[in-house]
Amino acid sequence: MSLLGEPSWAMACVAALFVSALLTHAGIRYGRSRKLIDEPGRRRSHVVPTPRGGGIGIVVAVLGCAMLPAVLEGFGGERLVAVLITLAILVVAAVGWIDDHRGLGRWVRFFAQWIAGFLVLAGYEQWPAWLDIDGYWLQAGIVLLFGILGVVWSINLHNFMDGIDGLLAAQAVFVFVAGALLMSAPYPWLADEECILVVAAFAVLGFLPFNFPRARIFMGDVGSGTLGLLVAVAVIWLLQRPDIALGTGLVLCSGFVTDATATLVLRVVRGRRWYSPHREHLYQWLVRSGWSHAQVVTAYMGWNTCIVVPVVWWMNRDPAAAIDGVGPSARVFVRDWVSDIAAAVPLVAGVHALALLVWMLGKRHCLKQARLRVRGACAG
């Protein structure tokens, strides 16, 4: 399968754009009729009652325009991976859709996310061999456990970061497009995984005009959870590729990962319930300090443009030479793990340390602005 070589994949992108847009538009009326409305409140960043659940358009577009062809044709003739990823999307989307309508217990959501994480990783039959731990099932189990935890955390952190207009949608488009470009760079075509990411990006673009710069509908848990899952899948695909630097996916997601993780850790340290609704993420503080939603989205995309893109380019400036028999859709993983980890850790840690510094300085700036406003109110 090739997006550039086969018109069907180009048509899939166009179809994903229109399907997502049409269903999102229909979702506005549906949300109002079913009273699926997010009301303004102290812990929310919007001031107008807004329907939610528009992310269903993204889900249907990705399933129908990307995953269905992948299931029918398979990845290089293998359908298992496509089938299991499709099932994982259905699990996360179904739980999110129900939660958007009537609410679900956090443990039910958490259990479903673990199932989805297992499905994503279970399809790669060679994953123990990737780490050269064939036969060492304890080590393999530990790796699988941390892999599932990574998928579950991605689902949740992207849900946490979906709190203002356009932010999550813009980040998802960036990760999908960047991932597709990185995976296709050494080759004159787009293969299975790259095509899915491109189609997913078009599906999100179909939703974006309804959510930015002023939201007429929110994507809801059905959309944010699915995008979090797809970002995790993209990171796994980048990890698979021996010609892409180890840690590239973590750098692509550094802005979101740092904001969500630092906020969570701070809430836990302060003894607060990390899963309770709040407005303590940096992007929420910026809005409370007077920034518009568009300015905040521009700032996060500025991080991606000015920091992430140059670092990712530097990490992958000299891609590994192609390995005989290993194509862009291959299921063989060949790495020199010791040297790759040694090369990746300083850059990945450095980017996240810089992101943490920006997060701290941003929070300090917002707190200073808040104190100034209180003093001005008292003086008045």
N, C-alpha and C positions, 0 to 999 in steps of 0.2 A: 504494500500500500504506500502511495506517495501523494502528498498534497500537491506537489508541483508537477508530478508526472501523470497523475490521474485526475481528470476533471471532477470526478465524483467527490473527492475530498475538498476541492475548492467550493463545490456546491454545498457540501456539508457545512462549511464555515458560514456561507451566506444563509443557509437554512437555520443554523443555530442562532444567528443574529436576529432573524425575523421571528422565529418561534419564541425566543426569549422575550423579545419586545412585545409581541402580541399577548403572550400569557401574563406578562407583568402588567400591561395595560388592563387586561381583564381582571387581574388580581386586585386592582384598586376598587372596582365595583364590588367584587366578591367580598373583599375585606370589610367594606362598609356595610354590605347587606348582612354579613354574619357577625358584625360588631367586633371584628378582630382589629381593635384600635389601640394603639399605644398612646395613652394620655400623657400630657406634660406633667412633670413632677420634679421633686427636689433632686432625685437621683438620675434624672434624664437630661439630655442636652438639647431637646427640641421643645418648641413653644407652641406648636400647633398639633392637635390630635391627628394622628397619621396611621393609616392601615398598615398592617404587617403581613408577611407571608409571600411577598413578591418574589422571593428566591425560588419559588416553585418553577418559575419560568426557566431559570438557569438549570435547575435539576432536569427538567423534561428535555431541554435542548441538548444537554450533555449526554443524557441517556439515549435519546433518539438519534442524534446526529453524530455522536462519537463512539459511544460504547456499543450500540447495536451493530454497526458495521464491524467493530473490532471483534465482537462475539461471533458474528457470522463468518468472518474471514480468518480470525485468529491472529495472534502475533507471530508472524513467520510460520503460520500453520498450527500454532498452539493456541487453543481456545481457553485453557484453564485460567490463565492469568486474567484475561478479559472478563470471563464469567465471574470470577471471585471479586474483582474490583467493582463490577456492576452490582453484585450482591451487597458489597460493602456500602456503596452509594445508596442503594435502596434502603438499607437498614438505618443509616444516619438520616437520610431525608425523611423516612417515615416517622422516626422518633421526633424529629424537628417539627414536622407538619402537625403531629398530634399535640406536641407541646405548645405550638403557636395557637392551637384552637382551645385547649382546655387545661393545659399544664400537665406535666409528668413529674414524678418524684425524681430527685437527682440521682438516686441509686439505679433507677430504671434506665435513665439516660446513660449513666456511667457504664452499666453492664452492656448496653447496646453498642457503645463506643468501643468497648473491649472486643466484642464480637467483630465489629468492623475492622479493627486493627489486626486481629488474627486473620481475617479473610484476606486482607491486603498482603500480608506477609506469607501466608500459607501457600499462595500460588507459585511462589518461586522455589521450585523443588531443589535447586542447587544452592540455596542460600547458605547452608553450612559450609559448602565447598568454597564459597567466596572468601570465607575467613580462614580457610585451611584448617577446619576443625572437624573434618569427617571422622565419625566414630567417637567423638568426644561429646556425648549428648548432654552432659551437664553444662558444658560451656555453650553448646548450641542453644540449649534452653534459656540460658542467661541472656544470650544475644537476642533471641526471639522475644523474651520478656521486655527488654529495653526497647526493642523495635516497636512493640505494641504500645508501650508507654509513650514513645515518641509520637505515634499516630494519635493516641488519645489526647495528648497535650496539644497537638496541632489543632485538633477539632475544637478544644475548649478555648485555647488562646485566641483563635480567630473569632470565636463567638464573643469573647471579652472585648476584642478590638472593634467590634461592629457596633459603635455607639454614636457615630456622627455620620452625616451625609457623605457618601462616596468613598470613605476611607478604605474599607475592606475591599470594595470592588476594584478600586485603583490598584491596591497592593496585589490582589489576585491576578489582574491583567499583567502587571509587571513580572511577577514570578513565572507565570505561564509562558509569556513571550520570551523572557530571558532564558528559561529552561529549554524551550524549543530551539532557540538560536544556538545555545551551547551544545546541545546534543546533535544538531545538524551541521555544525561548523566544519568538521573535517570531510563532509560528504556532499555531493551535489544534489541531494534529495532529502526529503523529510520521510522518516520511517514511522512506524506505528505509534510509538509513544509520543514523538514530536507532534504528529497530526492531532492526537487527542488533546494535547496541551493547547495547540492553536485553536482548535474548535472550542475548547472550554473558554479561552480568552474571548472569542467572538460571542459566546453565550453571555458572558459577563458584560461585554460591551452593549449587548441588547438591553440589559437591565439598567445600565449606568445612567442614561438620560432621565430615567424616572426617579433616580435617587440622588442626583447631583446636577447643579449646585444646590438646588432646594428639593428636598425629598417629598415626593407625592406618595411614596410607599416605601416601607422598609423591607429588607429581604427576610427578616425573621430567622428563627433557628433553623428552619428548613434550608435556607440559603447559606447562612454562616457556617453551619456544621458541615455541609457538603463541600464548601470551598476549603475549609480547614482540612478535610480529608483529602481533597485533590491536591492541595499544596504538599501534604505529607507524601502522597504518591509521587509527585514531581521530584521531591527531595530524594526519595528512594531510587527513582530512575537515574538521577544524577549520580548517586552513590554507586550504582551498578557499572557505570561507564568508566573503563580504565583510562580513557583519554581525557577525562574531566577531573580536575584537581579535587582531591578529597576535601570535604568541608565547604564546597562551593554552595550547596543548598543552604547551609546554615548562614552563610554570609548574605545570600539573597533575602533571607527572612530576618535579618538581624534587627531591623527597626521594630518590627512587631514582637519578636521573641524577647527583646530586652525590655520593652515597655510592659508587656504582659507578665513576664517572669519577675522583674524587679518589683512591680506593684504587688504581685501575689506574695512574694517573700516578705515585703514590708508589712502587709496586712497580717500575715502569720506571726511575725515577730511581735507585732503590737497586740496580739491576742484577739484579732477580729476574725469573723467567719469569712474565709476567702471566697466562698461561693455565693455570699449574699450580694445583692445589687449595690453598686457604689459608683462614685465618680472620682476615683483616685488615679486613674491612668493619666499619663502626661497629656494625651490628646484631649481628655476631658478637662483637665486643669487649664489648658490653653484656651479652650472655649469659654470656661468660666472667667478667664482673665480678660475677655473681650475680643479674642480672635474669632473670625468667622470660620465656619466649617470649611470653606474653600481655602482659606489661608492655612489651616491646619493640614489639610490634605496636601497642599503645595509644599509645606515644610517636610512632611514625611516622604513625599516623592522626591524632594530635593536631596534628602539623605540618600535615597536610592541612586539618584543621578550622580551626585558629587562624591559619594564615598563607596557605595556598593559596586557600582559599575566599574570604576577604576581598579578596585581591589580584585574583583572577579576577573577582569581582563588580565591583570598581573599574574594571578594564580594560574591562568590557563593560556598564557602567552606562548608557551612552547608545549602544545599537547603531545601526549605520548604517541609514538609512531603506531600506525595501525598494525594490529596483530593478525597474522594469517588466519583466515577462517572466522574472525570476529567482526561481524558487521554491526550496524547501528541498532539492530533489533535482536542481537544475539543474547543468549542466556548464559554466557560464559563470563566469569568475572576473574580478571587477572590483575593483581596488584602486588607491588612490593610494599606490604603494609607498614613495615618499620620506617622506611624512607618517606612514604606518603604521609604518615601521621606526623613525623618529625617536621616535614615541610608545611603541613596544614595548621598545626596547633598555634604557632606564633601569629600567623595572619588572622585566623578565626578568632583567637583570644583577643588579639589587638583590636579588631573591629568591634567586638562585643564590649570590650573595655571602653573604647571610645564612645560607643552608643550609651553605655551606662553613665559616662561622664556627662554627655549631652542630656540624658534623662535627669540627672541630679541637678544640673545647672538650670534646666527648664523648670523643674519643680521649684527651685529656689526663686527663680524669677517670678513665677506665678504666685508664690506665697508672699513675696515682697509687694506685688501689685495688689493682692488681697488686703494686706495690712494698710497700704496707702489709701485704698478705698474706704476702709473702716475709719481711719483717722479723718478722712475728708468728710465722711458722714457725721462723725461726732462733732467736728468743728462747725459743720453746717447747723 
